[in-house]
Amino acid sequence: MRFTINYESLYKFYKIINSKALSERIYMSQSLFAQLYKKHQKNFPSQAKRILKGVQQVGRELAEIRFLL
């Protein structure tokens, strides 16, 4: 499945995603990340790609988790 979503909707729909932790994980300053999220700064394709890759990596890691029962 594939769909398009903006940052604001991403965090509303997936409340479990912590923007501070994600910004640290993708080596982006929290202030820049917040400005992009709040649309105070223009989002360049390289920044969007970096955020997308970070979100996708977290998703892959979560999908691979196996619990010992």
Secondary structure, DSSP 4 states (H G I P E B T S, - for coil): ------HHHHHHH-TT--HHHHHHHTT--HHHHHHHHTTSS---HHHHHHHHHHHHHHHHHHHT-----
